[in-house]
Amino acid sequence: MSEEGDTFWASLAEKFFGLIVIVIGGIMLYLTATSTASSQLGAFSVFFGALSVIMLAIGLFLLLVRPTE
C-alpha cells in the first residue's frame, strides 16, 4: 500500500474515533447533569462531570488535528 493511502485511512480512523469519543462524552455529561438533581451519583457527580468534559476535549482534539504529511 502506498504511503498516501496509509495517511488517508489513519486520518479517517482518527476522525471516526474522535466522533465516537465526543458522542460518549456528551451522553455521559448529559446523564451526569440530569442525575445530579436526584442525587443518584452523590459525591461522584463532580468526578464524572469532569471526566466527561475531558472526554469531550479529547474527542474535539482528535477531530480537529491534522496528521503530518
VMD Tcl script that draws the C-alpha trace (Angstrom):
set ca {
  {0.00 0.00 0.00}
  {1.23 3.46 -0.71}
  {2.14 5.99 1.93}
  {-0.67 8.32 0.79}
  {-3.27 5.58 1.29}
  {-1.95 4.85 4.77}
  {-2.29 8.52 5.74}
  {-5.86 8.63 4.45}
  {-7.01 5.59 6.41}
  {-5.21 6.66 9.57}
  {-6.79 10.10 9.33}
  {-10.23 8.61 8.70}
  {-9.90 6.25 11.67}
  {-8.75 9.13 13.87}
  {-11.75 11.28 12.89}
  {-14.16 8.39 13.42}
  {-12.69 7.56 16.84}
  {-12.86 11.26 17.79}
  {-16.53 11.37 16.82}
  {-17.26 8.26 18.90}
  {-15.46 9.76 21.93}
  {-17.44 13.02 21.53}
  {-20.75 11.14 21.45}
  {-19.85 9.04 24.50}
  {-18.62 12.13 26.38}
  {-21.78 14.06 25.52}
  {-24.06 11.24 26.65}
  {-22.02 10.87 29.82}
  {-22.22 14.62 30.53}
  {-25.97 14.64 29.93}
  {-26.58 11.68 32.22}
  {-24.33 13.17 34.90}
  {-26.12 16.53 34.75}
  {-29.61 15.04 34.84}
  {-28.94 12.51 37.60}
  {-27.43 15.16 39.90}
  {-30.88 16.52 40.74}
  {-32.00 13.23 42.24}
  {-28.62 12.64 43.98}
  {-28.05 9.25 42.40}
  {-24.32 9.86 41.96}
  {-23.74 11.61 45.26}
  {-20.16 12.76 45.69}
  {-19.09 11.30 42.35}
  {-21.07 13.80 40.26}
  {-18.10 16.20 40.07}
  {-15.76 13.36 39.13}
  {-17.98 12.09 36.31}
  {-18.71 15.63 35.14}
  {-15.00 16.40 34.86}
  {-14.33 13.04 33.21}
  {-16.97 13.67 30.55}
  {-15.63 17.17 29.83}
  {-12.15 15.66 29.42}
  {-13.57 13.08 27.00}
  {-15.26 15.84 25.01}
  {-11.98 17.76 24.82}
  {-10.06 14.67 23.66}
  {-12.70 13.96 21.03}
  {-12.58 17.52 19.74}
  {-8.80 17.36 19.62}
  {-8.91 14.12 17.62}
  {-11.49 15.60 15.27}
  {-9.62 18.85 14.62}
  {-5.98 17.75 14.50}
  {-4.36 17.12 11.12}
  {-1.79 14.35 10.62}
  {1.68 15.24 9.43}
  {2.22 14.88 5.71}
}
mol new
graphics top color blue
foreach p $ca { graphics top sphere $p radius 0.5 }
foreach p [lrange $ca 0 end-1] q [lrange $ca 1 end] { graphics top cylinder $p $q radius 0.2 }
display resetview
